Amino acid sequence: MFKNLLSYALLVVSLSPQLAWGQVINPSDTITVSNIDIAPDGFNRPVIGVNGVHPSPLIKANKGDSFNLNVVNNLDNPTMLRSTSIHWHGIFQKGTTWADGAESVSQCPISPDNSFRYTFGSGDHAGTFWYHSHFGTQYCDGLRGPMVIYDNNDPHKSSYEIDDENTIITLADWYHTQAPSLPVPAVSDATLINGKGRSVNGDKTIPLSIVNVEQNKKYRIRLVSLSCDPNYLFSIDNHKLLVIEADGQLTEPVEVDQIQIFAGQRYSFVLHANQDPNNYWVRALPNVGRNGLASTFSGGVNSAILRYAGVAAVEPTTSQPTAPRLLKETELHPLQNKAAPGTSGRGAADVNLRFNMALGAGGKFLVNGTAYDPPSVPVLLQIMSGARDPKDLLPAGSVYSLPRNKVVEVTFPGLNAAGPHPFHMHGHAFSVIRSAGSTVDNYVDPVRRDVVNLGANSDEVTIRFTTDNPGPWFFHCHIEFHLATGLAIVFAEDTESTSIENPVPEAWSQLCPIFDNLPASLKEVQTVPVAP
């Protein structure tokens, strides 16, 4: 068994020469996943560490880099899933559908005591991404981290001075109980900002993450939601946030006080450290949580600290504005290539689809009457084996075939039940023609992104994209507990060309036989009591 456990180091966000992320994973590197014990809010429990640490290290690359990442599976704790897969969220995987990491769609899991090498190009990608397990609810147990592709020719470069490993802020929900044993509905015990946080009933002396800044400097802050469920209202007391990116797509600048960020979403904003030197609260309020977590900042809960150089290392006494200006998705417009694809007008695309969600019997979520049930043979392998027609592809009723080089318009009425629901599309970014909370269609300059909030029952969120990437692509709710209970579909894009344009490595072909032959004991999970 491969073992290379490093000591766990608590994270301090520092805009000084010391890196915020103690480790950095390079484009060609090894990612070893194993079980470690940590206590970021004072409550100790086993989790999944990456290269021996939690929070997971940053994957850092430059535009044009190719990735060669060998994932080594040393997971051995029977109270959590022990097989795994990794999805590189926001990377389109053109020509490498097999490397997308979506278990049941593009691969079988990587079995314990085995490894698998993901190789893929970055294409024209630059921006803020992340990586996470895509097997069950496994990333809720720790396998999730930031991924940034830097662009030396970034069109926004004149707007900021500092953009590096130390200007990344991650938000994550922290559970005291292992994910497979969480009750329904699962609610988090704490919010971790860059791996640190406090719970409502926990120790209020637990150190918080510190964002160190120098007065009058401008920083590109990359905000990443690693959430399994909650959305967060993010703000920094007394400071404006100049938004310049959404989900790896550059936007025209928009200045706000507060950002609502949903599971899987990312934003970049310019932070101008133009206030009096002091300590200021960094806030991330979740919409759900245990013991009143979603309604308090008391004692540093849901918080980190912005600290100016030269001030005392004390906790802030600052306050939120009484009427903060919240970012509206409709205010975001692409910096380049502004128009949505195709002919303007609702229903004027080449393919027009409508997906109705519902919460059905037994807690299953339905899309057009069907709950996604992961097939034992991944959709990509089915296609590689000769299946082409949707009626021949499993899971039945959840696979939608799309022709190549067509404009697709998807309308997704919202759902109040357990919502709002953030939906993520693999293999594409899409134009958001109509956003939640709006009744206006925008075909001229709608924001492009890869995770969209579908809103409430009264909403008719509509997106468009072009089918220029053959392969099966997951389209699913990024609340992991909802995906696990059926809230997903698969777009099978140009099935005739998928095999030709996505040649698979031999190691990929071996994943399913190895997993299928695992003893039942390695696939079973031992439940544990819910932590108090």
N, C-alpha and C positions, 0 to 999 in steps of 0.2 A: 504494500500500500504506500502511495506517495504521501509523505508527511513533511510539512515545512511550516510549523506553527510559529508565528511571531508573537511577541507579547503585545497585548492590547494596550493601545495608548489613547487616552482621552484627547479629543480634538480641541484645539484652540484656533479659531479663525484669526489669522494675523496678516495684516497687510504690510508686513515687514519681511526681511529676507527669509525668515523661517516659514516653511510651507505650511499652509493650513492642512493640506492632505499629506500625512506623513509618508505615504507611499504614492507613487504615480505609476500607472500601468501604461506602457508604451504600445504603439500600434502592433509591434511584434513582441509578444510576451506570453507569459504563463499566468493563468488565473486558476488558483487552487481554492476550491471550496471545501470547507471543513466546519465542524461544530466547535464552538468556543463558548465560554460563559462570560457574560458582561452584565453591568448594572448601571446603565447611563443615567437613570433617574433614582438610583439607590436600590432598585429591586433587581436582584440577581436571577438570571435565567439563562438556559442554553439558547444559542441562536446559530445562524449560519454566518461564518466569517469568510471574507475573501482575502486570500494570502495572509491568513492568520489574524486579521483585524476587523473591527467594526467601529465606525461606519466603513463601508466598502471604499476602496481607493478610487481616485479619479482615473479614468482612461483619457489620455491626452494625445491629440494628434494635430496635424496641420492639413490644410486643404490639399487634396491630391494624394494623400497617403493611402497605402493599402494596409489592410489589417490581416494579421496572422496571429490569432489568439487561441492558445491551447488550453482548454478547460479540463482541469483534473478534478475528478470527483472523489473526495475523501470523506463524504458524509457518512456518519455511522450512528447517529442518535435516533433510536426507534420511535421517539415521540414526535418526530417531524418527517417529512418526505425525504427519502434518501437518494432517489434518482433526481435528475435535474435537467434543465435546458436553459439557455440564456438568449434573450431577445435584445437586440440592439435598437432601442426605441427611437424611431425617426429616421433610421437609415433605410433607404428604399430597396436595397439588395437587388438591383437590376442584374440579371444573369446569374444570381446566386440565391435564388429563392430558398434553396436547401439550408442556407446559413441564417435564415430569419429567426430561428430559435423557438417558434411557436409549436409546442408539443401538441400532437394530434392533427396539426395542419401541415407543418413543413418538416417535422422530424419525430422520431421516437425519442424518449428521454435518454440521457447519458446515465448508464447504470453505475452503482457504487463500485469503486476500485477500477474504474475505467476512465478514459479521457477521450476528448473529441476536439479536433482543431477546426475552428471557424476561420475561413479566409474569404475576404470580400473587399471590394474597393470602396472608396469614399465618394467617387464620382465628383459631382460639383457641390457636394455637401460642405457647408460650413455653418457653425452655430452651436446651439446648446441641445444636447441629447442626454440619454441615460441608458443604463443597461440593467436588466433584472431577470430573475427567473421567470419562465413562462410555463411552469408546470404546477397545476393546481393553484393553491394560495401560498405557494412557497416563498415568494418574495416578501410576504408579510413577516417572515421569520428572519429577514436580514439580507437576503441576496438581492441587493439593489444599490446602485451608485451612479454618480454623474459621469458623463462622457462629453467632452468638448472637442470640436474640430475648429482650430483657430485659422483665421484668414489674415495674412499679412497685408492684404489689399482691401480690408473691410471698408466699405463706403462710409461707415459711421466713425471711422478711426479718429477723425479730428474732434469728435465730441467728448473723448475721454483720454486719460493719460495712462491708466493702469488697468490691465485685463490679463490676469494670470491665474495660477492655481489657487491663489489666495482670495479671489473675488467671486467665489462660488458659494451660494447659500442653498442648502438642501432642507426640505421640510419632510418629515416622516411621522407617521403614526406609530406609537410604541405600545405593544400589548404585553402584559405580564404573563399571559398564557400562550402556549404554542398554538399556532394558527389552526392545525387540525382539530384542536379541542375547544376552540372558541364557541360560545353559545351563539344562537341566532336571535336578534341581530348582534353582530360583533361590534363592540365600541372600544375605542382606544383608551389607555390609561394615562398617556402623556403625549405631548408633541415634542419631537426631537428636532432641534435646529442645528444642523451640522453635527448630529450625533449626540447632542446633550439636551437635557430637559428636566423638568420637575413635574411630579404628579400632584394632584390636588391634596391628597392626604399624606404625601411623602415628605421627605427631608428637604426643607427650604434652604439648606446650606450647600446642596449639591452645586458644583460650579456650572455656570452657563457658558455658552459659546460667546467669544468676544470678537467683534469686528473692529480692528484698529485702523483708524484713518488719520491722515494729516490734514490740517485745516487748509482749505482752498484748493485741494486736489480733487480731480474728477475720476471716478472709478466706474468701470463697467461691471455691474453686479449681475451674475447669472443665477437666477432663481429657479430651482428645480423642485417640482413636487414628486417625491418618491412615494406618495400616499397609496395605501391600499383601499382607502375609503373616503376620509373626510376631504372636503375642500376647505381652503384657508383664506381668511382675510388678512393680507400681509401689509404691514406698514412700518415705517421708521419714524419715530416721533420727531417733529419739527423739520423733516426733510421731504423734499419733493422727489418723485420717482419719474424719470424721463424714459418711457418705454420705447425701445428700438428694435425689439425682436419678439416674435411669438413662435414657439415650437420650431426653431431652426429656420424661420423665415423672417427676413429683415422687414421692418415696418417704418413708415414715416413716424417721426417722434411725436409722442403724446405725453404730456405732463399730468401726473395724477398724484394723489396722496395715498391711495390704497389700491391693491390688486386682489381680486378674488381669483385664486388659482385652484384648478380642479386636478384630480388625480391624473398624473401623466403629463400635465402641461409644463411648459417652461417659458420664462420671460427673461429678456435682458433689459436692464434699465441703467441709465447713467445716474449715479449718486454724486452730487456736488457737495463736498464737505464744507459748506459755507456758513455754518452756524458757529456760535461761541463755543470754544473748547469746553467739552463737558461729556458726561455719559448720557446716552439716549437709549430708550427702550426700542428694541426690534421686536415686533409683535406678529404672531401668526395664530389667529383664533380659528379653531376648527368648528365646523357646523354640527358635529356630534362628538360625544366623549362621555366617559364615566365620571360619576361623582361631581357633575357640574363643570366638567372641563371646558365645555363649549361656551361658557358664560363668564370666564374670569381670567384675569392676569395677576391675581393676588399672589404675592410671594414669589414672583418670577415665573409663574406657570405660563406656558405658551410663549416664552420670551427668550431673547438673547440680548446682548448689549453692544451698541455702537459706542466705541471709546476713542475720543480724540487724543492725539499724542500729548503727553505732558500733564494729563489730569490724573487725579487720584483713582486708584483701583477700587471704586465703590459702586454699589448698584444705583441706577438712575432714580430720579424723582420726577421725571418728565411725564407729561400727560398727552393723550391723543387729542387731535382737534375735535371740536364738537360736531362738525359737519364735513367729514373728509370727502374729497372728490374721488369717487370710485371709478376705476377704469371700466368703460363699456366696450364690449367686443366690437360694436358697430363703429367705434372711433378708430379702430385699427385699419390701416390701409397698407398694401404692399409698397415697399420702396421701389420695386422694379416689376415689370411685367404685370401690370395692375389688373387687367380685365380677367373676369372669369372665362373659362373656355366655352366655346359654342355660341349659338344664337341667343340673344337676350330674350327673356320671357319664360315664365313658369311653364314647364311641360314642353319646352322647345328643344330639349336635348335629344340626342340620338336614342338614348335609353332613359326612360323615366320610371323610377321605382318609388314605392311607398311602403314603409315598414311600420307596422303598428305594434307597439309593445303592450304587454299586459303581465300582471302578476297572477299566475294560475294556481291550481290546487297543489298542495304540498310544498308551497314556497318556491316553485319553479317559475322562472321568467320565460315569457313566450315572445317570439318575434314572428308576426303573421301566423300565430297559432302554434308555433313549434319551438320547443326548448332545445338549445344546442346540447347535444350529447356527444362527448368526444369519441370519435371512432377509434377502434384498436389499430387500424391501419391508417397512417396519416394521409390526408387528402393528396398531398404531393406524390406519395408513393402509389396511391390509387391511379393518379393520372399517368405516372411513369409506367404503370402496369397495363395501360391501355384504356382505362375508363375515360370517357370524354363528355358524355351527356350528363346533365345534372341529375336525371333520374337514376343514373348508375353510380353516382357519387354519394358517399356517406359522410356525415349523417343525413339521412333522408329529410328533405324539407328545409335544410339549413344551408345548402350550397346553391349559389346563383351564378349561372354562367354568363360571362360578358364577352362580346366580340372585341376584337383589337381595334385600336385607334378610333374609338368612338367617345363622344362626350356623354357621361352618365350623370343624371341628376337624381339625387336621393332626398326624399322628404321623410322626416322622422318625427311624427308628433310626440310631444313630451309625455312624461308619466310621473304623476305625483308620488306614487307608491315607492317608498324607499329612495326617492330621488333627491336632488337632480342627478341625472345619469351622464357622466362624461364618456363619449364614445371615441375610440381610437381606431384609425385605419392603418393597417400594415401596408407597406409597399408604395404609399402615396402620401403627399400632402393634398389637401382639397381646399377649394374656395368656399367660404361660408356665405351663401347667398342670402340666407335669413338667419339671424341669431336669436337665441332665446331672449324673451322680453321685447322683441321687436315685431312689427307687422309689415316691415318694409323689405322688399327684395332689392338687392344691390348686385347688379351684374357688371358694373363699371369698375369698381375698385374694392371688392370684398377682401377681407383678411384671408390669407392662406395659413393653414395649420394642419396638425394631424390628430388633435384631440379637441372635440367640441362638446360643450354643455348642451344637452337636449332640452333642458328647462322643464316647465310644468305642463299639465294637461292642455292648457290653452295655447301652447307654442307649436309652431310648425317649422322647426329648424330644417333648413334645406342646404345641401352641399352639392358641389360639382367637381368632377375630376375627369381626366382623360385616360383611357385604358392603353397605356404605352409600356406596360410592364407585365409580360406574361407570367402567370403563376397563380397559385391559390393564396389569397390574402385575407387574413382575419379582420373582421370589423366587429368590435365588441365593446361592452361597457368596461371601463377601467377601474370600476370598483370590483376588486378581485372576488369578493364574496358573491357578487351578482354574476360575473363570468362563470364562476363555478356552479351556479344554479341555472345556467342556460341562456344568459343574455348576450347572444352572439350569433353571427352568421359568417359565412365564407363567400368571398367573391372569387370564382374560378375564372381567371382572366386569360383568354385566348388559349384554351387547353390544347389545341392542335400544335402550338409552337412551344409549349412549356418544356417538354423534354429536350427539344433541340437547343433551346436557348439557355437552359439551366442544367448543364452536365453536372452530375453529382459525383463526388469522390467515393472511393470504395469504402472508406470508413463510415460514411453516411449510410451506405447500404447495410452495414453490419449493426447499426444501432438497434433496429427492431428485433433481429434474431437474438441479440444479447439480452435485451430487456425482456423479451417474451420468455426466455429460458431462466430468468431469475427465480430463485425459490420464493414461494409465497411469503415467507417470513420477511424478506427484504422489501416487499411491496406493501406490507401491512404497516399501520401506524398505531402505536400504543397511545390511547387517550390518557390525559392527565386531568386532575381536578382543576376547575377554574380558579385562578388566583384571586384572593380577596381584594 
